[in-house]
Amino acid sequence: MMEHKLAEQITDIAHQAGKAIMVIYEKDFAIYEKSDESPLTEADLAAHNIIVEGLQAVSDLPILSEESANIDWSTRQSWKEYWLVDPLDGTKEFIKKNGEFTVNIALIKNGVPVLGVVYAPVLNTTYVGVEGLGAYKTTDQGSEKITPIAHQAGDTWKVVGSRSHQSPAIQALLDKLDGETELVAMGSSLKLCLVAEGQAHLYPRLGPTSEWDTGAAQAVVEAAGGKVTIVDEDDVLNVDASALRYNQKESVLNPYFLVSC
C-alpha cells in the first residue's frame, strides 16, 4: 500500500462510514416496514455524517455529497478544489443484499479527480488511487498495485455490463468489437474498478450517472493508468474522446462515458 498520509486518512474515513452502513445492512429490513425511514436512507445519512465530520477534521475544503447536493452552481463554480462524496453507491445492491455497494470519496482539483477511495464493506475490499502514485487494491489477502490490461488480439473482450438485458447501444458496441465478447456483471462504482485492476477491458456507460457516482472510481482508474472518456452513443470507441471532468457545469449529471485501458 502506498504511503500517503491524506490517502490513509480518507481510507480510514471510508472504513468508518462502511462500519456504520453494515450495522444497518445486517438488520432484518422487515423492522423498517412500519417506519417512515428506509434502511437505505438511514445508511446513506449515517455514512454521510461520518464522512463529512471526518473530512472537516482533515481539511477545510468544501464538500459535495449526494446527501447534500443542493449547493447552488453560483457557489460551486468558484471551487478549484473540493471533496466529492457518494456515501452509499449501489441502491439495488444494498436492497438485494448482494454486497456490491460502495462508499466513495474523491478529491477533485480543477475538475480532475486526483485522489479517490472506493470501499466495498461487505467484500472488505478497498481501492485507492492517487495521481502520480498509482492505484492499489486491498483485501483480506493483502494489498497489491493494480493496472489495466490492454486487449490482445485473439483474447475474448471482457466488457462490464448489466446483469439484465443489454440496451441496443451496448449491443451495437459489442458487435463492433473484433472477436468474442464476455459480459462481466458488477454493481455500483466497482464497475470502473474492474477495468482499473485488469479484470475487464471496457466499461461503456450509456445511461445516466451523477458526478458523485464516478469521481472516486475515476481517480482509481486514472491513477492505475486507465482512461475515462466522454463518448457519443453512436461512437463509443472514439479514441480521441476527451476525459470526463467535474464541476464544469450547473448540472451534476455525467455525459456518457467509456472506461478503458
N, C-alpha and C positions, 0 to 999 in steps of 0.2 A: 504493500500500500504506500502511496506517495506521502511524503512528509510535507504537509501544507497546513498550517495552523487553521486558516479560515475554513478550508475544506473539512478538516476534522471537526471543527465546531458546528458546521452546518450538518454534517453527518450525524452528530450527536443529537441535534435538534430534531432531525427527521426520525431518528430512532425513538426519541421520547414521544413524538406525535404518533408513531406507529404503535407504541405500547398502549396509548390511550384509545386508539381505534380498536385494538384487539380486545380490550375489556368489553366493548360493546358488541363486537363481531362474534364473540364466543357465547353471548347470551342467546336464549331462545327468543327469536324475534316475535313470537306469539304474545309475549308480555307487553308488546307495544300496541296491540290491536285496539285497546281501549284508551289509548293516549293520543293526543294531537301531534306528538313528536315522533317521527320515524327514527329507527335506529341509524339510518343513513345520515339524516340531518344531525342527530346527536353526535355521531362520529365525526362528521365534517367539522362541526363547530368546535368540538373538543380539540381536534388536531390543529385547526386554525388558530385557536387561542394560544396553544403551546408554541406553535411556530412563530407567531407574532411576538410573543413575550421573549422567546429565545433570540430572535433576530434583533430586537430592540436592545438586547443586552450586549450584543457584539458589534452593532453598527447603528449609525443614525440615518441610514438611507431610507427613503420611502419604500412602502410595501404595497404591491398589488396582488391581491389574493382573490380566488374565485368567490370567497365568502365576504369580500369587501370590494366588489368590482364596480361600485357606483362612483368612483372617483372621476371627476369631470375631465374631459380632454384638455380644457384650458389649463388645468393643473398638471396633468400628466405630460403634456408636450414639452415642458421645460426640464423634464427629468433626463439627466445624462447617465445616471446610474441608479439602479433600483433593484429590489428583490421581487421576483415573480413566483407566485406560490399556488400550487393546487394541493390543498390539504388531503384530499382523497380523490384520486382519479381512478375511475372504473366502477361506475354506479352498478352496472349489470353484474359485474364480477362480485362486487360486495354482496348484493342481494342473493345471487346464486350460491354464494359461499364457495367459489372455486379458487380463491386465493390470489387471483391475478389482478389485484388493485394495488395502487402505489401512493406514496407520499412524494411530492415533487417540490423542490426548492431550487431556484436558479438565480444567479446574479447576472443581470443584464447591464452591459456597458455600451453606450452609444448604439443601441439596437442589437448588439451581439451578445449571445449567451456565453459568458466566459467561465462560468463555474456552474456545475449542476450536480445535484444529488437526487437519485431516484431510488426509493426504498420500498420493497415489497415485504411487509411484515410477516405475512403467513409463510412465504417462501424463505424468509430470513436471508434475502438477497439484496445487496446494495450496489448500485452503480454510482461511481463518482468520476466526473470529468473536469479537468482544469485546463484552460487554454495554455498551450505550450508545455504542459507537463504530462499529457496523456490521460488515459481513462483506465479505470480499474473496476473489477467485479469482485465482491466479497461475499462468500457463502460460509456455511459451516465447515467446508473443506479448506478454507483459507482465502487468500487474496491473490488475484492474478491480473496482469496487464492485458487489456483486450484491444483488438484491432479488427476492422472489417476485412473480409476476404473477397477478392475480386472473382467474378465468374470466369471459369476456364472453359475453353471450347470442349464440348463433349459432356460437360457436367450438367446435371439437372439444375435448372433455375429454381432456387428456393425463394418464394415470394410471400411476404407476410400478408395475410388476408383475413377476411371474416370467416367465422365458423359456418355462417349461413350462406345463402345463395349470393354469388358474386354479381355486382352490377354489370351492365353491358360495357361500361367504360373499362372496368378492370378486365373483363373477358377479352376486350379488344387489345389491351396491353399484353395479356398473356399470349394472344395469337401472334403478336409481333416478335416475340422472343424466339430466338433460334434454338430449338431443341425442346427437350421435355421440361415440364414445369411441375412444381410441387408447392401447394399452398401450405404455409406454416401459420397455424392459428395461435393467437395470443391476445390477451386483454390489455387495456389501458396503455400507458406510455411505455410499457415493456415491449411493445411492437418496435419502436425505434431502437431499443437496446439490443434486440435480436440482430439487427444489422450491425450495430456497433461492435458486437462480440463475434461476428462472423458466423452466426447460426442461420442467417438468411442473406440473400444478395440484394433484395429490393423490398421496400415498403412504400407502395403508392397510396396516398391518401386523397381520394377524390370525393370527399364528403366533409361536412362541417366539423371544425375544431376551433377551440379558442386558444389564445396565446399561452395561457397557463397550462394547457394540456400538453404542450410540446417543449416549452423553454428548457426545463431541466434535462430532458432526454436529448434534446438537440445539442446541449453543451457536452453531453457524454459522447454523442456521435461524432461531433466535430473534433473534440479532444482526442478521440480514438483514431481519427484520420478519415472519417467518412464525410458525407455531404447531405444537407437537407436543402433542396432547391424548390423554388416556386415553379409550378408547371401548369400547362393548359390541358384540359381534359382530352383534347384532340392531339396533343403532342407531349405525352408524358415522358418520353425518353429523350427529350431535348437536352443535349449535353452542354449547351451554352446557357442554361437557365441560371438565374441569379439566386443567391442564398436567401432563405427565409429569415426575415429580420423582425424586430419587435418594437412596439410603441412608436410606429411610424405614421399612425393614422388614428382617427377617432374610434373606429370600430376595433374591438379586440378579437374579431374573428380572423382566422388564418385563411389565406388562399389555399388552393390545392397544392400539395407538395409531394416530392419523392425523396425517400431516404435511400442512399446508395453508397457504394464504396468510392 
